[in-house]
């Protein structure tokens, strides 16, 4: 293989795969990426066996070939160089890297050892749909924070993509203490409804390729994998097996005590008062009456804090307690000036929504005082 590549192009593409290449040494091949150079174009491939990324790279190809190259080392080398970089090899074990008067010789692994890209052959079990990239990005931003991170119930460490036949997409994240649901119309849906559980890590990586410019994203769904294709980039991830909790049962239907409050004022108050809450629980007490919401926190080792903000509420006075971080996470992904809390009893789940909007719902479990 003999190619030349612009330093910025190489660094950008290697930056894209750094979170995917396996950092542990259990399988050294996963520290590497595959560089494929063909006259018709070049691309890089990286995988951690759960997620795989195939991305085009602009190469000046003098001799075709493929190499399995240590991802971190080449990234560090490219970062220190400027201009055009020459990559050359005469055997699969060694790669020469040249830029100006700088020369490196990198030990590589055999391309034949690199994990094969899973085949998603068209069949009765494979379906394609298309989603606008900005719609997908918005849904991910509004739900990813609520997914579990290291939950023993492994399905909670992912997002549920529930795609209805009518072209409605519900994406849900929950860690058992809170739940976020974002609903969007995506035009055309699958022949039969699909429920795909995609890992938190994979969704976080996918988000990086959904920039703030509207583009079509193709979803190819099979029994065990889902493939996202955007801008020539192929992002493949293995689905989490298991049954996701019935999120529709979690959404409260009898919460008829409605509190309207300014979103920014509430967020500021929560941030301020939670300074004095216990670090592990972030617990704040919330007292609501017909005109005001009083937020307070007490910590025997530090002291106490309280703040009062105006609300619109016509029910009986209530006292509840919440994890302030859970409320702030939900408020931070909302856009409306006014948010609505739909409440029932002090220990019943609270439903939080943007006023006059039904496409985003967040459920937060209260804490015991």
GIPEHU-V49081 format. One record per pair of residues at least 4 apart in sequence whose C-alpha atoms are under 8 Angstrom apart, sorted by the first residue. I is the first residue (numbers start at 1). J is the second residue. Records with the same first field share a line. If there is no record, write none. Layout:
I: J / J
This chain:
1: 37 / 62 / 63 / 64 / 65 / 66 / 67 / 87 / 88 / 89 / 90
2: 61 / 62 / 63 / 64 / 65 / 86 / 87 / 88 / 89
3: 37 / 59 / 60 / 61 / 62 / 63 / 64 / 86 / 87 / 88
4: 59 / 60 / 61 / 62 / 84 / 85 / 86 / 87
5: 9 / 10 / 58 / 59 / 60 / 84 / 85 / 86 / 87
6: 10 / 59 / 83 / 84 / 85
7: 11 / 78 / 79 / 81 / 82 / 83 / 84 / 85
8: 12 / 83
9: 13 / 57 / 58
10: 14 / 57 / 75 / 78
11: 15 / 75 / 78 / 79
12: 16
13: 17 / 44 / 55 / 57
14: 18 / 71 / 75
15: 75
17: 21 / 46 / 53
18: 71 / 72
19: 205
20: 46 / 47 / 48 / 51 / 52
21: 30 / 31 / 32 / 33 / 46 / 47 / 48 / 71
22: 30 / 31 / 47 / 48
23: 30 / 31
24: 28 / 31
25: 31
27: 31
28: 32
29: 109 / 113 / 114
30: 46 / 47 / 48 / 114
31: 70 / 71 / 72
32: 46 / 68 / 69 / 70 / 71 / 72
33: 44 / 45 / 46 / 47 / 68 / 69 / 70 / 71
34: 44 / 45 / 46 / 66 / 67 / 68 / 69 / 111 / 114
35: 42 / 43 / 44 / 45 / 66 / 67 / 68 / 69
36: 42 / 43 / 44 / 64 / 65 / 66 / 67
37: 41 / 42 / 43 / 59 / 61 / 63 / 64 / 65 / 66
38: 42 / 61 / 63 / 64 / 65
39: 61 / 64
41: 56 / 57 / 58 / 59
42: 56 / 57 / 58 / 59
43: 54 / 55 / 56 / 57 / 58
44: 53 / 54 / 55 / 56 / 57
45: 52 / 53 / 54 / 55
46: 52 / 53 / 54
47: 51 / 52 / 53 / 115
48: 52
49: 115
50: 237 / 238
51: 202 / 235 / 236 / 237 / 238
52: 117 / 235 / 236 / 237
53: 233 / 234 / 235 / 236
54: 233 / 234 / 235
55: 232 / 233 / 234
56: 232 / 233
66: 111
67: 92 / 108 / 109 / 110 / 111
68: 92 / 108 / 109 / 110 / 111 / 114
69: 74 / 95 / 106 / 107 / 108 / 109
70: 74 / 107 / 108
71: 75
72: 76
73: 77
74: 78
75: 79
76: 80
77: 81
78: 82
81: 85 / 99
82: 99
83: 99
84: 99
85: 97 / 98 / 99
86: 96 / 97 / 98 / 99
87: 95 / 96 / 97 / 98
88: 95 / 96 / 97
89: 94 / 95 / 96
90: 94 / 95
92: 108 / 109 / 110 / 111
93: 107 / 108 / 109 / 110
94: 105 / 106 / 107 / 108
95: 105 / 106 / 107 / 108
96: 103 / 104 / 105 / 106
97: 103 / 104 / 105 / 106
98: 102 / 103 / 104
99: 103
109: 113
110: 114
120: 126 / 222 / 225
121: 126
122: 126 / 127
125: 221 / 222 / 223
126: 220 / 221 / 222 / 223
127: 190 / 220 / 221 / 222
128: 190 / 218 / 219 / 220 / 221
129: 188 / 189 / 190 / 218 / 219 / 220
130: 186 / 188 / 216 / 217 / 218 / 219
131: 135 / 136 / 186 / 216 / 217 / 218 / 219
132: 136 / 186 / 214 / 215 / 216 / 217
133: 137 / 210 / 211 / 213 / 214 / 215 / 216 / 217
134: 138 / 210 / 211 / 212 / 213 / 214 / 215
135: 139 / 184
136: 140 / 210
137: 141 / 207 / 210 / 211
138: 142
139: 143 / 171 / 182 / 183 / 184
140: 144 / 171 / 203 / 207
141: 145 / 333
142: 180 / 181 / 182 / 330 / 333 / 334
143: 147 / 159 / 171 / 172 / 173 / 180 / 181 / 182
144: 159 / 173 / 200 / 203 / 204
145: 173 / 329
146: 173 / 174 / 175 / 178 / 179 / 180
147: 156 / 157 / 158 / 159 / 173 / 174 / 175 / 179 / 200
148: 156 / 157 / 158 / 173 / 174 / 175 / 176 / 200
149: 156 / 157 / 175 / 200
150: 154 / 157
151: 156 / 157 / 175
153: 157
154: 158 / 240
155: 197 / 240 / 241 / 242 / 243 / 244
156: 173 / 174 / 175 / 176 / 244
157: 175 / 199 / 200
158: 173 / 197 / 198 / 199 / 200 / 201 / 240
159: 171 / 172 / 173 / 174 / 197 / 198 / 199 / 200 / 203
160: 170 / 171 / 172 / 173 / 195 / 196 / 197 / 198 / 244
161: 169 / 170 / 171 / 172 / 194 / 195 / 196 / 197 / 198
162: 169 / 170 / 171 / 193 / 194 / 195 / 196
163: 167 / 168 / 169 / 170 / 189 / 190 / 193 / 194 / 195
164: 168 / 169 / 189 / 190 / 192 / 193 / 194
165: 188 / 189 / 190 / 191 / 192 / 193
166: 187 / 188 / 189
167: 185 / 186 / 187 / 188 / 189 / 190
168: 183 / 184 / 185 / 186 / 187 / 189
169: 183 / 184 / 185 / 186
170: 181 / 182 / 183 / 184
171: 181 / 182 / 183
172: 179 / 180 / 181 / 182 / 247
173: 179 / 180 / 181
174: 178 / 179 / 180
175: 179
177: 364 / 365
178: 326 / 362 / 363 / 364 / 365
179: 362 / 363 / 364
180: 330 / 360 / 361 / 362 / 363
181: 359 / 360 / 361 / 362
182: 359 / 360 / 361
183: 359 / 360
184: 359
189: 193
190: 194
196: 239 / 240
197: 239 / 240 / 241 / 244
198: 202 / 203 / 237 / 238 / 239 / 240
199: 203 / 239 / 240
200: 204
201: 205
202: 206 / 237
203: 207
204: 208
205: 209
206: 210 / 235
207: 211
209: 230
215: 230 / 231
216: 230
217: 228 / 229 / 230
218: 227 / 228 / 229 / 230
219: 226 / 227 / 228 / 229
220: 226 / 227 / 228
221: 225 / 226 / 227
222: 226
224: 238 / 239
225: 236 / 237 / 238 / 239
226: 236 / 237 / 238 / 239
227: 234 / 235 / 236 / 237
228: 234 / 235 / 236
229: 233 / 234 / 235
230: 234
246: 250
247: 251
250: 363
251: 351 / 363
252: 349 / 350 / 351
254: 344
255: 342 / 343 / 344 / 350 / 351
256: 342 / 343 / 344
257: 313 / 314 / 315 / 341 / 342 / 343 / 344
258: 313 / 314 / 315 / 340 / 341 / 342 / 343
259: 311 / 312 / 313 / 340 / 341 / 342 / 343
260: 311 / 312 / 313 / 338 / 339 / 340 / 341 / 355
261: 265 / 266 / 310 / 311 / 312 / 338 / 339 / 340
262: 266 / 311 / 337 / 338 / 339
263: 267 / 331 / 336 / 337 / 338 / 339
264: 268 / 337
265: 269 / 309
266: 270 / 309
267: 271 / 328 / 331 / 332
268: 272
269: 273 / 295 / 307 / 308 / 309
270: 274 / 284 / 295 / 324 / 328
271: 275 / 324 / 328
273: 277 / 284 / 295 / 296 / 297 / 305 / 306 / 307
274: 282 / 283 / 284 / 297 / 324
276: 297 / 298 / 299 / 302 / 303 / 304 / 305
277: 281 / 282 / 283 / 284 / 297 / 298 / 299 / 304
278: 282 / 283 / 298 / 299
281: 323
282: 322 / 323 / 324 / 325
283: 297 / 321 / 322 / 323 / 324 / 367
284: 295 / 296 / 297 / 321 / 322 / 323 / 324
285: 294 / 295 / 296 / 297 / 319 / 320 / 321 / 322 / 369
286: 293 / 294 / 295 / 296 / 319 / 320 / 321 / 322
287: 293 / 294 / 295 / 317 / 318 / 319 / 320
288: 292 / 293 / 294 / 317 / 318 / 319
289: 293 / 313 / 314 / 315 / 316 / 317 / 318
290: 311 / 312 / 313 / 314 / 315 / 316 / 317
291: 310 / 311 / 312 / 313
292: 308 / 309 / 310 / 311 / 312
293: 308 / 309 / 310 / 311
294: 306 / 307 / 308 / 309
295: 306 / 307 / 308
296: 304 / 305 / 306 / 307
297: 304 / 305 / 306
298: 302 / 303 / 304 / 305
299: 303 / 304
318: 346
319: 346
320: 346 / 347 / 366 / 367 / 368 / 369
321: 346 / 366 / 367 / 368 / 369
322: 326 / 327 / 364 / 365 / 366 / 367
323: 327 / 366 / 367
324: 328
325: 329
326: 330 / 364
327: 331 / 364
328: 332
329: 333
330: 334 / 362
334: 354
335: 354
336: 354 / 355
338: 354 / 355
339: 352 / 353 / 354 / 355
340: 352 / 353 / 354 / 355
341: 350 / 351 / 352 / 353
342: 350 / 351 / 352
343: 348 / 349 / 350 / 351
344: 348 / 349 / 350
346: 366
347: 365 / 366 / 367 / 368
348: 365 / 366
349: 363 / 364 / 365 / 366
350: 363 / 364 / 365 / 366
351: 361 / 362 / 363 / 364
352: 361 / 362 / 363 / 364
353: 357 / 358 / 360 / 361 / 362
354: 358 / 360 / 361
